[in-house]
Amino acid sequence: MPVFRKVFFTLLMGCVLILSGCKANIEDYAQAQPKLDIFTWFAGESRAYGMVQDHSNKQTRRFTAKIRGDVAGNTLTLHEDFVYDDGEKQTRVWHIRKLADGSYTGTAGDIIGTATGHSAGNAFNWKYVMDVKSGDSTYRLTFDDWIYQQDEQHLFNVTSLTKFGVEVARVSIFFEKK
């Protein structure tokens, strides 16, 4: 039996590695318009409407958020106030820096380590790790946000939440500039 487990685990990890190489690259969006500048778009007030889906695509939560962005030099401070359909409230404050090479880094109180981001054309890809509570358990998940500018007033965001490279949930968000 131990040999079977080793073979199964090796095949499973191989599949995960192969499939992880099939994801979109930020440069795929280099020519897409309108060009997304997250500092410009998030400066001021915006609203967000979103949902969380589990691994089977079942909607598990809905939420709204009020967002305020303040830009000072190469730093965007993003204040996010969430209200979930079950009444839970959550606040997150991001401190996002644009680096000289055009990439981004960010921190927030509930984020593990430093988030990293890249932008091209109408897209922004943001990756980070966060502990997520579900019932009585807490899970450390990797978030892979893909944000797309639709027009001057609207953004779409699709986030894949993974554990050990396997998607366990998905978040979809619609942003509207105020």
N, C-alpha and C positions, 0 to 999 in steps of 0.2 A: 504493500500500500504506500509506503513512503516514496518509492520510485514514481508511482503514478502521480502523487502530489507534486513532486519536483517537475515532472514533465508538463503537467497541467499548468503549474505556476509559470514555467518558462514560456509556454505557448501564450498564455494570457498576457504576460508582460510584453512579449514580442508584438502581439496584436495592438496593445495600447501604444507602444512606441511607433508602430507603423501608422496607425490612425491619427496620432498626434501630429504627424508630419503632413497631414492632408488639410490643415487649417489654412484660412486666408492669411495673406501677408499684407501688412499695412500699405506697402508700395503698390498693391493692386488698385488702390484708390487714388493714386497720385494725380490723375487727370480729372477726377470727379468734381463737379461743381454743385453748389457753391462751396468755396474753400472754408473749412471749419477752423476758426481760431477760438479755442476754448476760453481764453482770457476775455476776448471781446464778447463772445456769446453769453457767457455766464456773468459778466459784469452787470450789476443791478438785480432786479427781481425776476424770478421765473417760477413756474409751477410744474409739478410732475404728477403723473398718474400711472400707476403700475400694478403689476401682478407677479406673483411667484407661482411657478409650476413645479411639481415634483418630477421624478424620473419617468413617470408614465404620462406626463403632460397634463395631469390633473391640476386645476387651479387650486392652490391651497391658501393663498392670502391675496388681498388687494390693499392698495395704499394710495395716499396722496402725499405730496410734500411741497412745502414752501421753501424756496431756495433764494439765498441772497449771496451775491458774489462781490467781493471787494478786491480791486487790483491795486497793488503798490509795487512799482518796478517790475521785477521778474517773478513776483509772487501773487497768486490768486488764493484768497481765503474764501472758501465756499461753506456757507452755513446752511445745513440741510435739516429741516424739521419734518419728520414723518409722522403720519397718523394712519394706523392700520385699521382694517375693517372690524377687528375685534376690540378696538379702543386703545390698543397699545400705542404709546408715543415714544419716539426715539429721535435723538438729536445727534448729528455728526458734524464736526467741523474739520474740513480738509485744508491743509496748507500745501498748495501745489506750486512747485518752482519750475520755471522754464530754464533749462540749461543752455550753455553756449552752443552745444552741438544740435540744438533744436528738440532734444528729447525732454521728458518731464519726469520729476520725482514728486512724491507726495507722502504726507503723513496725516494720520487722524488718530484720535484717542483709542479707538477700538480696532485699529488695523495693526497686524503683526508686522513689524519691520517697516520697510519703505515700499510704497507703490511705484511702479514704473509705467511710463506712457510714451507713445509715439503717435504722430499725426501725419497724415498725407491726404491731400484733396479734401473731400467732405467727411473723412473718417478720423476717429481718434480711438486708439486701443489702449486700455488701462488695465494693468494687472496688479493684484494684491492678494494678501492672505488675511482671513478674518475668522475668529471663533464665532460660530453661529449656534444659538440655543434652539433646541427642538424638544419640547416636553421637558423631561428632567435631565436630558443629555446635552452636551456641548460638543460640537464637531469643528475641527479646524479645516476650513475649506479654502480652495484657491478660486478667486474670482477673475474672470476674463471678460472685461467690458468691451463692447464694440459700440461706439456712439457714431451716429450718422446724421449730418445736417441735411434736413429735407428742404428747407427754405430759410429765410431770415428769421422767422418766428418759431420754427419747430425743429426738434431733434428727436430721433428714435434711438433707443438703447436696448441692446440684447446682451444679457450677461449669462455666461455659462459658469455654474458652480461645480467644481470637481473635487473629488477625494481620490487620491492615488491615480489621477489621470482619467477617472471615470466620471462622467457627468451624473450628478445626483439631483440637480435642480436647475431651473432657468428662470431668469427675471427679465421681464419686458417692461420698458418705461417709455412714456411719451412725454416730452418736455415742451412747454409753451412759454415763450418770452412774454413778460408783462410790460 
